[in-house]
Amino acid sequence: MRRGSPAARSGRASSRPAAAWLETQRRAGHDLPFNFVLVCPLLLVYEVGILWLGAPVRNGADLLLRRGFEALSERGFLLFNAVLALALGLSLVRVSRVGPRLVPAGPLLMAEGLLCALLLGPVVQWVGDQLGAALSAARDPGRDLALSAVLAVGAGVYEELVFRLLLMRGTLWLLRRVGGMHGIAAGVVAVAVSSLVFALFHHVGPGAEPFTSEAFAFRSLAGLLLAGLFAFRGLAVAVYAHAFYDLMLL
């Protein structure tokens, strides 16, 4: 058997670091504890911002989670915060034990979220224009800019936790374990359900936006794109893309 030429061997050797880097990025994107740690800076900005501004409002998905805990206990507020703190603690322990090699991938995943937001904006804007949906509906000129920015960050965190991590993954688990559905079909149904519920959520409850077919279709598309990011690149990229996109609307 003839050995490859020096140039060919050099090419194969140079491709190994790139392949290893891509594999690290892929693993980092799908490591849930590591992703939760990456999301925590945005969560901290949101929670501190709400307290600092004395805001009378919170993100709807945040309220949905909190009211669920309040239904379980009279001290639901404390229980909810305890669960968040426990999740962060366990995630930090796991990352410190098995994920130090993933740490350099963190800033790149955040940057990837920003890049996806920059790409997401024109796509959703173009479709919104075709549908006649007004992006100005997402802005509230009477609301303080700082509060709007804090709520945009909260939307990125809590809406991705509720609609992608809990609803999309939960639907996929039910379809596979209970419904016996496997393969691409289960994934398609889970993505569709999470995206449609995500869009509908913005039109229910006190202070919700009035329902229009254009706005519903607009947010359904955004939900599909974010679900794709979550499925292929993980929680952190979806959260940062969502938050940065909402911030760009301001």
C-alpha positions as CSV (number, residue, x, y, z in Angstrom):
1,M,0.0,0.0,0.0
2,R,1.4,3.4,-1.0
3,R,1.6,6.0,1.6
4,G,0.1,9.4,0.9
5,S,2.2,12.3,-0.1
6,P,3.6,14.7,2.5
7,A,1.1,17.4,1.3
8,A,-1.8,15.0,1.7
9,R,-0.7,13.9,5.2
10,S,-0.3,17.6,6.2
11,G,-3.8,18.4,4.9
12,R,-5.3,15.6,7.0
13,A,-3.3,16.7,10.1
14,S,-4.5,20.3,9.7
15,S,-8.1,19.2,9.3
16,R,-8.1,17.4,12.7
17,P,-8.0,20.6,14.9
18,A,-10.9,22.0,12.9
19,A,-12.9,18.8,13.2
20,A,-12.2,18.7,16.9
21,W,-13.3,22.3,17.3
22,L,-16.5,21.7,15.4
23,E,-17.2,18.7,17.5
24,T,-16.6,20.7,20.7
25,Q,-19.0,23.4,19.5
26,R,-21.6,20.7,18.7
27,R,-21.3,19.0,22.1
28,A,-21.4,22.4,23.9
29,G,-24.6,23.3,22.1
30,H,-26.4,20.2,23.2
31,D,-25.1,20.0,26.8
32,L,-28.1,21.3,28.8
33,P,-26.4,22.1,32.1
34,F,-23.7,24.1,30.2
35,N,-26.3,25.9,28.3
36,F,-28.2,26.8,31.4
37,V,-25.1,28.3,32.9
38,L,-24.6,30.4,29.7
39,V,-28.2,31.6,29.9
40,C,-27.9,32.7,33.6
41,P,-26.3,36.1,32.8
42,L,-29.4,37.1,30.9
43,L,-31.6,35.7,33.6
44,L,-29.7,37.8,36.1
45,V,-30.0,41.0,34.0
46,Y,-33.8,40.4,33.8
47,E,-34.4,39.7,37.5
48,V,-32.1,42.6,38.7
49,G,-33.6,44.9,36.1
50,I,-37.2,44.1,37.2
51,L,-36.3,44.8,40.9
52,W,-34.2,47.9,40.1
53,L,-36.9,49.5,38.0
54,G,-39.7,48.5,40.3
55,A,-41.5,47.1,37.3
56,P,-45.2,46.4,37.7
57,V,-45.1,43.9,34.8
58,R,-43.1,40.7,34.0
59,N,-42.7,38.6,30.9
60,G,-45.8,36.4,30.4
61,A,-43.9,33.1,30.3
62,D,-42.2,34.1,33.5
63,L,-45.6,34.7,35.1
64,L,-46.9,31.4,33.8
65,L,-44.2,29.5,35.5
66,R,-44.5,31.4,38.7
67,R,-48.3,31.0,38.9
68,G,-47.8,27.3,38.4
69,F,-45.6,27.1,41.4
70,E,-48.0,29.3,43.4
71,A,-50.8,26.8,42.6
72,L,-48.6,24.1,44.2
73,S,-47.7,26.0,47.4
74,E,-48.6,29.2,49.3
75,R,-44.8,29.9,49.1
76,G,-44.7,29.4,45.4
77,F,-42.5,32.5,44.9
78,L,-39.8,31.1,47.2
79,L,-40.2,27.6,45.7
80,F,-39.7,28.9,42.2
81,N,-36.6,30.8,43.1
82,A,-35.3,27.8,45.0
83,V,-35.7,25.6,41.9
84,L,-33.8,28.1,39.8
85,A,-31.0,28.3,42.3
86,L,-30.9,24.5,42.6
87,A,-30.8,24.1,38.8
88,L,-28.0,26.6,38.6
89,G,-26.0,24.9,41.4
90,L,-26.4,21.4,39.9
91,S,-25.4,22.8,36.4
92,L,-22.3,24.4,37.8
93,V,-21.3,21.2,39.6
94,R,-21.7,19.1,36.5
95,V,-19.9,21.7,34.3
96,S,-17.0,21.8,36.8
97,R,-16.7,18.0,36.7
98,V,-17.2,16.9,33.2
99,G,-17.4,20.1,31.1
100,P,-14.3,22.3,31.5
101,R,-13.3,21.5,28.0
102,L,-16.6,23.1,26.8
103,V,-16.0,26.4,28.6
104,P,-14.1,28.0,25.6
105,A,-17.2,27.3,23.5
106,G,-19.4,29.5,25.7
107,P,-18.5,33.0,24.2
108,L,-18.8,31.5,20.7
109,L,-22.3,30.1,21.4
110,M,-23.3,33.6,22.6
111,A,-21.9,35.2,19.5
112,E,-23.7,32.6,17.4
113,G,-26.9,33.6,19.1
114,L,-26.2,37.3,18.1
115,L,-25.4,36.2,14.5
116,C,-28.6,34.2,14.3
117,A,-30.6,37.2,15.6
118,L,-29.0,39.4,12.9
119,L,-30.1,36.8,10.3
120,L,-33.5,36.1,11.9
121,G,-34.5,39.8,11.8
122,P,-34.5,40.3,8.0
123,V,-36.2,36.9,7.4
124,V,-39.0,37.5,9.8
125,Q,-39.3,41.2,8.7
126,W,-39.6,40.2,5.1
127,V,-42.3,37.6,5.8
128,G,-44.0,40.1,8.1
129,D,-44.1,42.6,5.4
130,Q,-45.6,40.1,3.0
131,L,-48.3,39.2,5.6
132,G,-48.9,42.9,6.3
133,A,-47.9,42.4,10.0
134,A,-46.7,45.5,11.7
135,L,-43.6,45.1,13.8
136,S,-44.5,48.2,15.6
137,A,-47.1,46.1,17.5
138,A,-44.1,44.6,19.4
139,R,-43.1,48.1,20.5
140,D,-44.8,50.1,23.1
141,P,-43.9,53.8,22.7
142,G,-45.4,54.6,26.1
143,R,-43.2,52.2,27.9
144,D,-39.9,53.1,29.3
145,L,-37.0,52.0,27.1
146,A,-35.1,50.4,30.0
147,L,-38.1,48.4,31.0
148,S,-38.7,47.4,27.4
149,A,-35.1,46.2,27.2
150,V,-35.3,44.2,30.5
151,L,-38.6,42.6,29.3
152,A,-37.0,41.7,25.9
153,V,-34.2,39.9,27.8
154,G,-36.8,38.1,30.0
155,A,-38.7,37.0,26.9
156,G,-35.5,35.5,25.4
157,V,-34.9,33.5,28.6
158,Y,-38.3,32.5,29.9
159,E,-40.1,32.0,26.5
160,E,-37.4,29.6,25.4
161,L,-37.4,27.8,28.7
162,V,-41.2,27.4,28.5
163,F,-41.9,26.8,24.8
164,R,-38.8,25.1,23.6
165,L,-37.2,23.3,26.6
166,L,-40.4,22.3,28.4
167,L,-43.1,22.3,25.8
168,M,-41.2,21.1,22.7
169,R,-39.1,18.5,24.6
170,G,-42.1,17.5,26.6
171,T,-44.2,17.0,23.5
172,L,-41.5,15.0,21.9
173,W,-41.1,12.8,25.0
174,L,-44.9,12.1,25.0
175,L,-45.0,11.3,21.3
176,R,-42.2,8.8,21.7
177,R,-43.0,7.2,25.0
178,V,-46.8,7.4,25.0
179,G,-47.8,7.8,21.3
180,G,-45.2,5.4,19.9
181,M,-44.2,8.0,17.3
182,H,-40.5,8.0,16.3
183,G,-38.2,9.6,13.8
184,I,-38.7,12.8,12.0
185,A,-42.4,12.8,12.3
186,A,-42.3,13.1,16.1
187,G,-39.8,16.0,15.8
188,V,-42.0,17.8,13.2
189,V,-45.1,17.5,15.4
190,A,-43.2,18.7,18.5
191,V,-41.8,21.7,16.6
192,A,-45.2,22.6,15.2
193,V,-47.0,22.3,18.5
194,S,-44.5,24.4,20.4
195,S,-44.5,27.1,17.6
196,L,-48.2,27.4,17.4
197,V,-48.7,27.5,21.2
198,F,-45.9,30.1,21.3
199,A,-47.7,32.3,18.8
200,L,-51.1,31.9,20.5
201,F,-49.7,32.7,23.9
202,H,-49.1,36.3,22.9
203,H,-52.8,36.7,22.3
204,V,-54.3,35.4,25.5
205,G,-54.5,36.8,29.0
206,P,-54.7,40.3,30.4
207,G,-52.9,42.9,28.3
208,A,-52.4,40.5,25.4
209,E,-52.1,41.7,21.8
210,P,-55.4,41.5,19.9
211,F,-55.5,38.4,17.7
212,T,-55.0,38.8,14.0
213,S,-54.1,36.1,11.5
214,E,-51.1,38.1,10.3
215,A,-49.6,38.5,13.8
216,F,-50.3,34.9,14.6
217,A,-48.6,33.7,11.4
218,F,-45.7,36.1,12.0
219,R,-45.0,34.7,15.4
220,S,-45.6,31.1,14.3
221,L,-42.8,31.5,11.8
222,A,-40.5,33.1,14.4
223,G,-41.4,30.1,16.7
224,L,-40.4,27.6,13.9
225,L,-37.0,29.3,13.4
226,L,-36.3,29.4,17.1
227,A,-37.4,25.8,17.5
228,G,-34.9,24.9,14.7
229,L,-32.1,26.7,16.5
230,F,-33.0,24.9,19.8
231,A,-33.1,21.5,18.1
232,F,-29.8,21.9,16.1
233,R,-27.8,24.3,18.2
234,G,-29.2,24.1,21.7
235,L,-30.8,26.2,24.4
236,A,-28.2,29.0,24.8
237,V,-28.1,29.9,21.1
238,A,-32.0,30.0,20.9
239,V,-32.2,32.2,24.1
240,Y,-29.5,34.6,22.9
241,A,-31.0,34.8,19.4
242,H,-34.5,35.5,20.8
243,A,-33.2,38.1,23.3
244,F,-31.0,39.9,20.9
245,Y,-33.7,39.9,18.2
246,D,-36.2,41.5,20.7
247,L,-33.6,44.0,21.7
248,M,-33.0,45.0,18.1
249,L,-36.7,45.7,17.7
250,L,-36.2,48.5,20.3
